[in-house]
Structure formats: C-alpha cells, structure tokens
Amino acid sequence: MTDNAAKLVEIYTDGACSGNPGPGGYGSLLRYGDVTKEIAGCATDTTNNRMEMTAVIEALRQLKRPCRVTVYTDSKYVMQGMTEWVSGWIRRNWINSQKKSVVNRDLWEK
C-alpha cells in the first residue's frame, strides 16, 4: 500500500475511572495491517468521559502521516460528540443545546 488514501489504521479505545470523578486510565490499540501498537495512560483526578476522550486523542497523536482512520469506542459520549454534536457546538461558540458551556471543551478542541 503506497497510496495514503489506501492506508487504514484501526483504533480501539477505552477509558474509565474509579469514582466519577476519581483516578482513571485509558488504553488504545492501533492496528495497521499486521502492525499493532498499544498505548495507555492515567490521571489522578478525572472523569470517565475525559478518559474515553483521551484514549482517542492520544491514539490519533501516534499517527505520523496522513491515512484513513476508523475509531472503535464503546463510549456513546465520544461517538455522538465526534459525529453529531461538535459541529453544532462550534457553530454556537461552544454552547450546548441546553444553552450551557460545553463540558470538556479543551479535549473536544484537541
């Protein structure tokens, strides 16, 4: 595969914390063909949603060149945020449908 458009990286992510907020961690597995890479990290005072998002962000940071990416997550928050909500938040200057500031804006902007 020499064409960047043909390169597909699959990213599997998960995040969790003990208590919400509380200490938490995340893990991601990146797969390109037969090559895999695992990454993980933690935070002492965080939320489940922040760890779910961090798993995706840190996995995407591992990519070194343009490619197609498929992200697998069990987080409805991350999935809907990426595919449905973020464009509206940006249009409304980071205000959600309840007229409040978007939670975790710092991570959504990353």
C-alpha positions as CSV (number, residue, x, y, z in Angstrom):
1,M,0.0,0.0,0.0
2,T,1.8,3.1,-1.2
3,D,-1.1,5.4,-1.6
4,N,-2.0,7.3,1.6
5,A,-5.7,7.1,0.7
6,A,-5.5,3.3,0.9
7,K,-3.8,3.2,4.3
8,L,-6.3,2.4,7.0
9,V,-5.5,2.5,10.7
10,E,-8.0,0.9,13.1
11,I,-8.0,2.4,16.6
12,Y,-9.7,0.6,19.5
13,T,-10.1,2.8,22.6
14,D,-11.4,2.6,26.2
15,G,-11.3,4.7,29.3
16,A,-12.6,4.5,32.8
17,C,-12.2,5.9,36.3
18,S,-12.8,4.7,39.8
19,G,-15.4,7.1,41.1
20,N,-16.6,9.9,38.8
21,P,-14.5,12.0,39.3
22,G,-11.6,9.9,40.6
23,P,-8.4,8.2,39.5
24,G,-8.7,6.9,35.9
25,G,-6.9,5.5,33.0
26,Y,-7.2,4.8,29.3
27,G,-5.9,2.4,26.7
28,S,-5.8,2.3,22.9
29,L,-4.7,-0.2,20.4
30,L,-3.7,0.9,16.9
31,R,-3.6,-1.5,14.1
32,Y,-2.3,-1.1,10.6
33,G,-2.2,-4.4,8.7
34,D,-0.2,-6.8,10.8
35,V,1.4,-4.0,12.9
36,T,-0.1,-3.1,16.3
37,K,0.8,-0.6,18.9
38,E,-0.7,-0.2,22.4
39,I,-0.7,2.9,24.4
40,A,-2.0,3.7,27.9
41,G,-2.1,6.4,30.5
42,C,-3.7,7.6,33.7
43,A,-4.8,10.7,35.6
44,T,-5.2,11.1,39.4
45,D,-8.4,13.1,39.3
46,T,-10.5,12.8,36.2
47,T,-13.9,11.6,34.8
48,N,-14.9,8.7,32.8
49,N,-15.7,10.8,29.8
50,R,-12.3,12.6,29.9
51,M,-10.5,9.2,29.9
52,E,-12.7,7.9,27.0
53,M,-11.8,11.1,25.0
54,T,-8.1,11.0,26.0
55,A,-7.9,7.4,24.7
56,V,-8.9,8.7,21.2
57,I,-6.8,11.8,21.3
58,E,-3.6,10.1,22.3
59,A,-4.2,7.4,19.7
60,L,-4.6,9.9,17.0
61,R,-1.4,11.6,18.2
62,Q,0.5,8.4,17.4
63,L,-0.2,8.8,13.6
64,K,2.8,10.0,11.7
65,R,1.4,10.5,8.2
66,P,-2.0,11.1,6.5
67,C,-4.2,8.0,6.5
68,R,-7.8,6.8,6.8
69,V,-8.8,6.1,10.4
70,T,-11.6,4.0,11.9
71,V,-12.1,4.6,15.6
72,Y,-13.9,1.9,17.7
73,T,-15.3,3.1,21.0
74,D,-17.9,1.9,23.5
75,S,-18.5,5.5,24.6
76,K,-21.7,7.0,23.3
77,Y,-20.5,10.4,24.5
78,V,-17.4,10.2,22.3
79,M,-19.2,8.7,19.3
80,Q,-22.0,11.2,19.3
81,G,-19.7,14.1,20.2
82,M,-17.4,13.3,17.2
83,T,-20.2,12.5,14.7
84,E,-23.2,14.6,15.7
85,W,-22.6,17.3,18.3
86,V,-19.2,19.0,17.7
87,S,-20.2,20.9,14.5
88,G,-23.2,22.5,16.3
89,W,-21.1,23.3,19.3
90,I,-18.6,25.1,17.1
91,R,-21.4,26.9,15.2
92,R,-22.9,28.1,18.6
93,N,-19.5,29.1,20.0
94,W,-19.2,26.1,22.3
95,I,-22.7,26.4,23.8
96,N,-24.7,23.1,24.0
97,S,-28.4,22.6,23.3
98,Q,-29.2,23.4,27.0
99,K,-27.6,26.8,26.5
100,K,-24.6,25.9,28.7
101,S,-20.9,25.8,28.0
102,V,-19.7,22.5,26.5
103,V,-18.1,20.2,29.1
104,N,-14.6,19.0,28.2
105,R,-14.2,21.7,25.5
106,D,-10.5,21.6,25.9
107,L,-10.4,18.0,24.8
108,W,-13.0,18.4,22.0
109,E,-10.9,21.2,20.6
110,K,-7.9,18.8,20.5
